[in-house]
Amino acid sequence: MLTAGAGLLAGVVVGAILMLGAQSLSSMPEATGPPSIDTTTLATPVTTRPVASGEDVAPPPPISDQVLLVWTPGGLPQGFGDRLAEIRGVNAVTGVRSDLAHLVESKNVNGEVVDQPPDGWVVPIEVMAFDPATYSAFLPKRASNDFTTLGAGEIILGSTSAQLRRIGAGGVLTLEDGSSFIVTAVVDDVLIGAAEAALPVGAAGSLGIALERYLLIRYSGDRKDLESSIRAELPDGVAVRIRAPGETPVLRHGDAVLPQVLIKKQFGEFAYRPDGGLSFVIDTEWVDDSIVTSRIPLLGSVTCHRNLIPALAGAMGELEATKLDFLIDPDGFRGCFNPRYIANSKGISRHAWGAAADVNSGSNPEGLDSVQDPRLIRVMEQWGFTSGDDWLVPDPGHFEYVQPAP
């Protein structure tokens, strides 16, 4: 039974997120190269900080106990959740796994093919895996049945993913390894950490979804004391992010940026074919429709997603108009569109969508503290970007678009 609008996660009320229809992936004509685009009409800067900061999210209503999200870069240490469950005041703990799976076909409830990329091509979807025995403690009662009764060969879609896939309950997803899953429910994105699909951990191993990304913790008592206990359980040198509802839009790992499903909503969905190493080849139809080349103030010729160009041009234009152009090193611009994976990860870089720009990279290498001027970061944020300067693994030259599509 379809269960869109499921309601609360950890006491936070979140409305269903509407999605644009996805384009067909059944044909891929030859790319003709990025077209040019006029940037004389610029986007309007946002009046608040990007949604990823969590500052515009309403605080949760009072509940009998409290909830925390805990995540570390590259996955959690083995047994970490079990150790936290022993801490005084911790009432419930659940671990969530997440990684990419490769879709090769989808069908609607009538058995009609909806998406089917050509042989050798796949559609990347983010799938989360949960423990039915512990995850229900973090769900509203009216939604828990969708998760606890999920059987073998069954899967749940988030509401945005369902609109992107153009299927609902009764639809079927077939993955690259030949396994097929029947969609049994569609739930609010927030209930599955804004992943595209969710299934039990027992079905995840065969898909290669084994990395535990984050924990959800229910607790009573003093948050500061609990955070100290959590940090004490981590090996030396492991960075950790701890959030409460209302401090981040969705309780999930990598919460400073838009989840992949919302990147797809903003910038579209593509099929791709691995090309060895970190790079891959993207559906040429999507590239021709989405990727453009334009001249941007202070940066020169750039190749990005057409939806990013107005914001990037607006930010650079504002720096120029306010005589802050000296904050940009033209030689430090390292590009925008670059179809590749994130290093040391199966995740897809936002550069693959042309949705991020590397600015002043020469003096701001990944992994080192930022030397970006705060005025540059402030202007970029006003135009919808977030900076990687305060990420758990700093990437201060990286500016990623995080303003969600309406």
C-alpha positions in Angstrom: 0.0 0.0 0.0 1.3 3.5 -0.9 2.2 5.5 2.2 3.4 8.9 0.9 3.6 11.6 3.6 4.5 9.2 6.4 5.2 12.0 8.9 7.8 12.2 11.7 11.3 11.0 12.2 12.7 11.6 15.6 9.9 14.1 16.3 10.7 16.3 13.3 7.8 17.2 11.0 8.9 17.2 7.4 6.7 17.6 4.4 6.9 15.4 1.4 9.4 16.8 -1.2 8.0 17.1 -4.8 10.1 16.0 -7.7 10.4 16.9 -11.3 9.8 14.1 -13.8 12.8 12.2 -14.9 14.0 12.1 -18.5 14.0 8.8 -20.4 17.3 6.9 -20.3 16.6 4.6 -23.2 18.5 6.5 -25.9 21.9 8.2 -25.9 22.8 10.2 -29.1 26.3 11.5 -29.7 27.4 14.5 -27.7 27.9 17.7 -29.7 29.9 19.5 -27.0 28.9 22.0 -24.4 26.8 24.9 -25.8 27.4 28.5 -24.7 25.0 30.3 -22.5 24.2 34.0 -21.9 24.9 35.1 -18.3 23.8 38.7 -18.6 20.7 37.8 -16.6 22.0 36.5 -13.3 20.2 34.4 -10.7 19.0 36.2 -7.6 21.1 35.6 -4.5 19.5 33.7 -1.6 18.4 35.7 1.4 19.3 33.0 3.9 22.2 30.7 4.3 21.9 27.4 2.3 19.5 24.9 3.6 22.4 22.5 4.3 23.4 24.7 7.3 20.2 23.6 9.1 19.5 27.2 10.3 16.1 27.4 8.6 14.8 24.1 9.9 12.1 24.4 12.6 13.0 23.0 16.0 11.4 19.6 16.9 8.5 19.4 19.3 9.2 18.2 22.8 9.6 14.4 23.2 10.2 12.2 26.1 13.8 11.5 25.1 16.1 13.0 22.6 17.8 11.9 19.3 21.3 12.4 18.0 22.9 11.6 14.6 26.5 10.4 14.7 28.7 9.9 11.6 32.3 9.8 10.7 34.0 10.2 7.2 34.3 7.0 5.3 32.1 5.0 7.6 31.9 4.1 11.3 34.5 2.1 13.2 33.5 -1.6 13.6 31.4 -2.2 16.7 31.0 1.5 17.4 27.2 1.3 17.8 27.4 -1.6 20.2 29.8 0.3 22.4 27.6 3.4 22.4 24.6 1.2 23.4 26.4 0.5 26.7 26.7 4.2 27.7 24.5 5.3 30.5 21.5 7.2 29.3 21.4 5.7 25.8 18.0 4.1 25.3 18.2 3.0 21.7 20.8 2.8 18.9 20.5 1.9 15.2 23.1 1.8 12.5 22.4 2.7 8.9 24.4 1.4 5.9 24.4 3.2 2.6 26.1 3.1 -0.8 25.4 3.1 -4.5 23.5 0.4 -6.4 23.2 0.3 -10.2 19.7 0.3 -11.7 19.4 -1.4 -15.1 15.6 -1.5 -15.4 12.4 -0.2 -13.8 8.8 -1.2 -14.4 5.6 0.2 -13.2 2.8 -1.7 -11.5 1.4 -2.8 -14.9 4.7 -4.4 -15.8 5.6 -1.7 -18.4 9.2 -0.6 -18.7 9.8 2.9 -17.4 13.6 3.2 -17.5 16.0 0.9 -19.3 19.4 2.3 -20.2 21.3 0.5 -23.0 23.4 -2.5 -22.3 26.6 -1.6 -20.3 25.0 1.5 -18.9 23.5 1.9 -15.4 21.6 4.5 -13.3 23.3 5.1 -9.9 20.9 5.2 -7.0 21.7 5.6 -3.3 20.3 2.7 -1.3 20.3 2.6 2.5 20.0 -0.6 4.6 18.4 -0.6 8.0 18.0 -3.1 10.8 14.3 -3.8 11.2 14.8 -4.8 14.9 16.2 -1.4 15.9 15.3 1.1 13.2 11.6 1.2 14.2 12.5 3.0 17.5 13.2 6.1 15.3 10.0 5.9 13.2 6.5 7.2 13.8 4.1 4.3 14.7 2.1 4.7 11.5 5.2 4.3 9.4 7.0 1.5 11.2 4.9 -1.3 9.7 6.2 -0.5 6.2 9.7 -1.2 7.5 9.2 -4.1 9.9 7.2 -6.2 7.4 9.6 -5.7 4.5 10.5 -9.1 3.1 13.0 -10.6 0.8 12.9 -9.1 -2.7 11.1 -6.0 -1.4 12.2 -2.4 -1.2 10.9 1.0 -0.1 11.3 4.2 -2.1 11.5 7.8 -0.8 8.9 10.2 -2.2 11.4 12.1 -4.3 12.9 8.9 -5.7 9.4 7.6 -6.6 8.7 10.7 -8.6 12.1 10.5 -10.2 11.5 6.9 -11.1 7.9 7.6 -12.1 6.8 4.4 -10.3 5.0 3.7 -7.0 4.0 0.7 -4.9 3.9 -2.4 -7.1 6.7 -1.2 -9.4 9.9 -3.3 -9.8 13.5 -2.2 -9.8 16.1 -4.5 -11.4 19.8 -4.0 -10.5 23.0 -4.7 -12.3 23.5 -8.1 -10.5 20.2 -9.3 -11.8 18.3 -9.0 -8.5 14.8 -7.5 -8.7 12.9 -5.8 -5.9 9.2 -5.0 -5.7 8.3 -1.6 -4.3 6.0 -2.1 -1.3 5.8 1.5 -0.1 6.7 5.1 -0.8 7.6 7.2 2.3 8.7 10.7 3.1 12.4 11.1 2.2 13.3 12.0 5.8 12.2 8.5 7.0 15.1 6.9 5.0 17.7 9.6 5.5 17.0 11.1 2.1 18.3 7.9 0.4 16.6 6.9 -2.9 15.6 3.5 -1.6 15.7 1.4 1.5 15.9 -2.3 2.3 16.8 -4.5 5.3 20.5 -5.2 6.0 19.9 -8.9 5.3 19.4 -8.0 1.6 22.2 -5.5 1.4 25.3 -7.6 1.5 24.8 -9.1 -1.9 24.5 -5.6 -3.4 27.8 -4.5 -1.8 26.1 -2.2 0.7 28.1 -3.0 3.7 29.5 0.3 5.0 27.8 1.6 8.1 27.6 5.3 7.5 25.8 6.7 10.6 24.1 6.0 13.8 20.8 7.3 15.3 20.7 7.4 19.1 17.8 7.9 21.5 19.0 9.1 24.9 17.9 10.9 28.1 20.1 13.1 30.2 22.7 15.7 29.3 23.7 16.0 25.7 27.1 17.5 26.4 28.1 14.5 28.6 26.9 12.0 26.0 28.9 13.7 23.3 32.0 13.5 25.4 31.3 9.8 25.9 30.8 9.3 22.2 34.1 11.0 21.3 35.9 8.9 23.9 34.8 5.7 22.1 36.5 6.8 18.9 40.0 5.9 17.9 42.5 8.8 18.0 42.3 11.1 15.0 38.8 10.0 13.8 36.7 13.1 13.2 33.0 12.9 14.1 29.9 15.0 13.4 27.1 14.9 16.0 23.8 16.6 15.2 20.3 16.8 16.7 17.0 17.2 14.8 16.7 20.8 13.7 20.4 21.3 13.3 20.5 19.6 9.9 17.7 19.2 7.4 17.9 15.4 7.3 19.5 13.0 9.8 22.1 11.3 7.6 25.8 11.3 6.9 27.4 14.0 4.8 24.7 16.4 6.0 26.5 19.6 4.9 25.5 19.0 1.3 22.4 17.9 -0.6 21.7 14.2 -0.8 22.1 12.6 -4.2 18.4 12.4 -4.7 18.0 16.2 -4.3 21.0 16.8 -6.6 19.1 14.7 -9.2 16.0 16.9 -8.6 18.0 20.1 -9.2 20.4 18.9 -11.9 18.7 15.9 -13.5 19.6 12.2 -13.6 22.0 10.4 -15.9 23.1 6.9 -16.8 26.8 6.2 -16.9 29.4 3.7 -17.8 32.5 3.1 -15.7 35.7 4.0 -17.6 38.3 2.7 -15.2 39.9 4.5 -12.2 38.0 7.5 -10.8 36.4 8.5 -14.1 33.3 7.4 -16.0 31.4 8.2 -19.1 28.0 9.9 -18.8 24.9 9.6 -21.0 25.6 12.0 -23.9 22.0 13.0 -24.1 22.1 14.3 -20.6 25.5 16.1 -21.2 24.2 17.8 -24.3 21.1 19.0 -22.5 22.7 20.0 -19.2 26.3 21.0 -19.6 27.2 24.4 -21.0 30.3 26.5 -21.4 30.2 30.2 -20.5 32.5 33.1 -19.7 32.2 34.0 -16.0 33.6 37.2 -14.4 37.0 36.6 -12.7 37.1 32.9 -13.7 37.0 33.1 -17.5 35.6 30.2 -19.6 33.9 27.6 -17.4 32.0 24.4 -18.2 29.2 23.6 -15.7 25.6 22.6 -15.4 23.4 25.2 -17.0 21.5 25.5 -13.7 24.7 26.4 -11.9 25.9 29.1 -14.3 23.6 31.9 -13.0 24.6 31.4 -9.4 28.3 31.1 -10.1 28.2 34.2 -12.4 26.2 36.1 -9.8 28.7 35.3 -7.1 31.7 36.3 -9.2 29.8 39.4 -10.5 29.1 40.5 -6.9 32.8 40.1 -6.0 33.7 42.2 -9.0 31.1 44.9 -8.3 32.1 45.2 -4.6 35.8 45.4 -5.5 36.6 42.1 -3.9 37.8 40.6 -7.1 41.3 40.3 -5.6 39.9 37.4 -3.5 39.9 35.2 -6.7 43.0 33.7 -8.2 42.1 32.9 -11.8 44.8 30.3 -12.0 43.3 28.6 -8.9 40.1 27.7 -10.7 40.2 24.0 -11.2 36.9 23.5 -13.1 33.3 22.5 -12.5 32.1 19.6 -14.7 34.2 16.4 -14.2 32.6 13.0 -14.4 34.2 11.0 -11.6 33.8 9.3 -8.3 34.8 10.7 -5.0 38.3 9.6 -4.1 38.4 6.5 -2.0 34.7 6.0 -2.3 32.0 4.5 -4.4 30.1 7.9 -4.2 29.7 10.1 -7.2 31.3 13.6 -7.1 29.0 16.5 -7.4 31.4 17.6 -10.2 29.8 14.8 -12.3 26.6 16.9 -12.4 28.6 20.1 -12.9 27.2 21.3 -9.6 30.4 22.3 -7.8 33.3 24.6 -8.6 36.8 24.5 -7.3 38.0 28.0 -6.6 41.4 29.1 -5.3 42.4 25.5 -5.2 46.1 26.1 -5.4 46.3 27.6 -2.0 43.5 25.5 -0.5 44.3 21.9 -1.2 42.0 19.1 0.1 42.8 17.9 3.6 44.4 21.1 4.9 42.9 24.0 6.8 41.3 26.8 4.8 43.0 30.0 3.8 39.9 31.3 2.0 38.9 34.8 2.9 35.7 34.8 4.9 34.3 37.5 2.6 34.5 35.1 -0.4 32.8 32.3 1.6 30.0 34.7 2.7 29.3 35.8 -0.9 29.3 32.2 -2.2 26.9 31.2 0.5 24.6 34.1 -0.4 24.4 32.6 -3.9 23.5 29.1 -2.8 27.0 27.5 -2.3 28.5 25.8 0.7 32.2 25.7 1.3 34.2 22.6 2.1 36.4 24.6 4.5 34.8 23.2 7.7 34.0 19.7 6.5 35.3 16.8 8.6 37.8 16.2 5.9 38.4 19.8 4.8 38.2 20.7 1.1 38.4 24.5 1.2 38.7 25.0 -2.5 35.4 23.2 -3.2 32.2 25.2 -3.4 29.1 23.0 -3.9 25.6 24.2 -4.7 23.2 23.3 -1.9 20.1 25.4 -2.6 17.3 22.9 -3.2 15.1 23.1 -6.2 11.6 24.5 -5.4 
